[in-house]
Amino acid sequence: MAFLEVNHLKKYFDVAAGLNHAVDDVTFTIEKGHTMGIVGESGCGKSTLGRTIIRLLDATDGQVILDGEDITNARGHELRRLREKVSIVFQDPYSSLNPRFCVDETIREPLEKARRFKRREIDDMTEELMDLVGIEDRLRMAYPHEMDGGRRQRVGIARALALRPSFIMCDEPVSALDVSIQAQVLNLLMDLQEKMGLTYMFVTHDLSVVRHISDDISVMYLGQMVETCPTKEIFANPLHPYTKALLSAIPSIDIDHPMKRVALKGEITSAINPKPGCRFAPRCPYAKEECSQPQQLIEARPGHFVSCCRVHEVN
């Protein structure tokens, strides 16, 4: 059984023009100890999906099952208990940290809020967490503005690990960092996963990053999942036209095999009160009349699911 099951999850926002379908009928699973990469362009609903799963946002409809337990409508004590099983690493390591808290206070806070550890235990656990993520002891009393982005993100990771969660939602955790620091943080996350048996949902728009860290990848477009399969498979055999366009935009240094860019044309469909059918159709070079009908994820190849009624015709 999968560690995380997301079934037909929906998150709508009521706006002046109608309902914004930020997450619309999303279904996928993540195995224990694995990393699911969620990719797509800005505004496609990646972060909203992750925050809905870990209950920072309430779902409009659907179901989220974590380790065999339905957490979709958790409330009160049940929700408080859930907070210790799931955590999040935010995108911006500066704005996500309290500027009035030093490193020691930031890491200690979730341990103190849990109200089940003695002061000595909190001291020891804080020191252990700092060592675990590679924060020097000399920075214990440093404030966020006194550290670089990489160290700030390590503090954020230590805070996320404080209560020993089993599932962590990584919301573009390296996009605000320099390239050299990105590699260090990614390697840290992978090392922590191996040591602690963590399960990750890794949200990003950088396909090179997600290729490095993910076991499986799901591609989102305007609130819907359009393709999901193992990482190696999606890079070797992309099936959805949108996925092909994303992959074609990855920079390459191979001068013998120049990039063949897929230029997308047409208007982006609005996520507010969208019409039935494929939301990528207005930009898809293969769109036909049948694309105006509701699309479902189908298993085009073993373990490779794609939401496209013409997948066998265009591949």
Solvent accessible surface area in square Angstrom, and as a share of the most:
residue,aa,sasa,rsa
1,M,185,0.83
2,A,14,0.11
3,F,9,0.04
4,L,0,0.00
5,E,37,0.17
6,V,0,0.00
7,N,38,0.19
8,H,109,0.49
9,L,0,0.00
10,K,54,0.23
11,K,26,0.11
12,Y,44,0.17
13,F,74,0.31
14,D,126,0.65
15,V,57,0.33
16,A,120,0.93
17,A,74,0.57
18,G,21,0.21
19,L,74,0.37
20,N,43,0.22
21,H,30,0.13
22,A,16,0.12
23,V,0,0.00
24,D,13,0.07
25,D,53,0.28
26,V,0,0.00
27,T,46,0.27
28,F,11,0.05
29,T,65,0.38
30,I,5,0.02
31,E,84,0.38
32,K,127,0.54
33,G,29,0.28
34,H,70,0.31
35,T,1,0.00
36,M,8,0.03
37,G,0,0.00
38,I,0,0.00
39,V,1,0.01
40,G,3,0.03
41,E,55,0.24
42,S,99,0.64
43,G,73,0.71
44,C,2,0.01
45,G,9,0.09
46,K,9,0.04
47,S,36,0.23
48,T,28,0.16
49,L,0,0.00
50,G,0,0.00
51,R,78,0.28
52,T,1,0.01
53,I,2,0.01
54,I,5,0.02
55,R,11,0.04
56,L,82,0.41
57,L,53,0.26
58,D,72,0.37
59,A,28,0.22
60,T,72,0.42
61,D,82,0.43
62,G,24,0.23
63,Q,63,0.28
64,V,1,0.01
65,I,32,0.16
66,L,1,0.00
67,D,82,0.43
68,G,46,0.44
69,E,48,0.22
70,D,69,0.36
71,I,3,0.02
72,T,12,0.07
73,N,115,0.59
74,A,1,0.01
75,R,134,0.49
76,G,57,0.55
77,H,146,0.65
78,E,66,0.30
79,L,35,0.18
80,R,114,0.42
81,R,105,0.38
82,L,6,0.03
83,R,95,0.35
84,E,41,0.19
85,K,52,0.22
86,V,9,0.05
87,S,22,0.15
88,I,22,0.11
89,V,1,0.00
90,F,56,0.23
91,Q,78,0.34
92,D,59,0.30
93,P,5,0.03
94,Y,106,0.40
95,S,88,0.57
96,S,29,0.19
97,L,6,0.03
98,N,64,0.33
99,P,91,0.58
100,R,205,0.75
101,F,58,0.24
102,C,1,0.00
103,V,1,0.01
104,D,19,0.10
105,E,74,0.33
106,T,4,0.02
107,I,0,0.00
108,R,24,0.09
109,E,59,0.26
110,P,26,0.16
111,L,1,0.00
112,E,86,0.38
113,K,125,0.53
114,A,14,0.11
115,R,202,0.74
116,R,135,0.49
117,F,46,0.19
118,K,156,0.66
119,R,180,0.66
120,R,169,0.62
121,E,78,0.35
122,I,10,0.05
123,D,43,0.23
124,D,66,0.34
125,M,34,0.15
126,T,0,0.00
127,E,103,0.46
128,E,91,0.41
129,L,0,0.00
130,M,5,0.02
131,D,117,0.61
132,L,44,0.22
133,V,1,0.00
134,G,46,0.44
135,I,9,0.05
136,E,62,0.28
137,D,96,0.50
138,R,175,0.64
139,L,18,0.09
140,R,54,0.20
141,M,128,0.57
142,A,12,0.09
143,Y,78,0.29
144,P,4,0.02
145,H,122,0.54
146,E,104,0.47
147,M,15,0.07
148,D,70,0.36
149,G,20,0.19
150,G,6,0.05
151,R,78,0.28
152,R,40,0.15
153,Q,2,0.01
154,R,42,0.15
155,V,1,0.00
156,G,6,0.06
157,I,1,0.01
158,A,0,0.00
159,R,55,0.20
160,A,8,0.06
161,L,1,0.00
162,A,0,0.00
163,L,34,0.17
164,R,97,0.36
165,P,6,0.04
166,S,33,0.21
167,F,1,0.00
168,I,2,0.01
169,M,0,0.00
170,C,0,0.00
171,D,3,0.02
172,E,18,0.08
173,P,0,0.00
174,V,5,0.03
175,S,43,0.28
176,A,61,0.47
177,L,16,0.08
178,D,105,0.54
179,V,122,0.70
180,S,75,0.48
181,I,44,0.22
182,Q,30,0.13
183,A,51,0.40
184,Q,87,0.39
185,V,0,0.00
186,L,10,0.05
187,N,72,0.37
188,L,19,0.09
189,L,2,0.01
190,M,66,0.30
191,D,72,0.37
192,L,1,0.01
193,Q,24,0.11
194,E,150,0.67
195,K,140,0.59
196,M,55,0.25
197,G,37,0.35
198,L,1,0.01
199,T,0,0.00
200,Y,1,0.00
201,M,0,0.00
202,F,0,0.00
203,V,0,0.00
204,T,4,0.02
205,H,99,0.44
206,D,51,0.26
207,L,17,0.08
208,S,60,0.39
209,V,12,0.07
210,V,0,0.00
211,R,142,0.52
212,H,98,0.44
213,I,10,0.05
214,S,11,0.07
215,D,65,0.34
216,D,36,0.19
217,I,0,0.00
218,S,0,0.00
219,V,1,0.01
220,M,0,0.00
221,Y,3,0.01
222,L,23,0.11
223,G,0,0.00
224,Q,52,0.23
225,M,9,0.04
226,V,10,0.06
227,E,0,0.00
228,T,15,0.09
229,C,4,0.03
230,P,59,0.37
231,T,12,0.07
232,K,179,0.76
233,E,42,0.19
234,I,2,0.01
235,F,35,0.14
236,A,72,0.56
237,N,56,0.29
238,P,28,0.18
239,L,5,0.03
240,H,2,0.01
241,P,7,0.04
242,Y,1,0.00
243,T,3,0.02
244,K,53,0.23
245,A,8,0.06
246,L,34,0.17
247,L,28,0.14
248,S,19,0.12
249,A,54,0.42
250,I,40,0.20
251,P,109,0.68
252,S,56,0.36
253,I,175,0.89
254,D,66,0.34
255,I,158,0.80
256,D,111,0.57
257,H,132,0.59
258,P,98,0.61
259,M,83,0.37
260,K,178,0.75
261,R,141,0.51
262,V,64,0.37
263,A,82,0.64
264,L,48,0.24
265,K,160,0.68
266,G,54,0.51
267,E,143,0.64
268,I,94,0.48
269,T,37,0.21
270,S,63,0.41
271,A,21,0.16
272,I,58,0.29
273,N,87,0.45
274,P,24,0.15
275,K,171,0.72
276,P,103,0.64
277,G,9,0.09
278,C,27,0.16
279,R,18,0.07
280,F,1,0.01
281,A,24,0.19
282,P,73,0.46
283,R,37,0.13
284,C,22,0.13
285,P,98,0.62
286,Y,84,0.32
287,A,37,0.29
288,K,117,0.49
289,E,143,0.64
290,E,77,0.34
291,C,12,0.07
292,S,57,0.37
293,Q,109,0.48
294,P,88,0.56
295,Q,35,0.16
296,Q,114,0.51
297,L,56,0.28
298,I,73,0.37
299,E,99,0.44
300,A,19,0.15
301,R,94,0.34
302,P,133,0.84
303,G,35,0.34
304,H,0,0.00
305,F,73,0.30
306,V,0,0.00
307,S,12,0.08
308,C,17,0.10
309,C,63,0.38
310,R,25,0.09
311,V,2,0.01
312,H,132,0.59
313,E,113,0.51
314,V,28,0.16
315,N,78,0.40
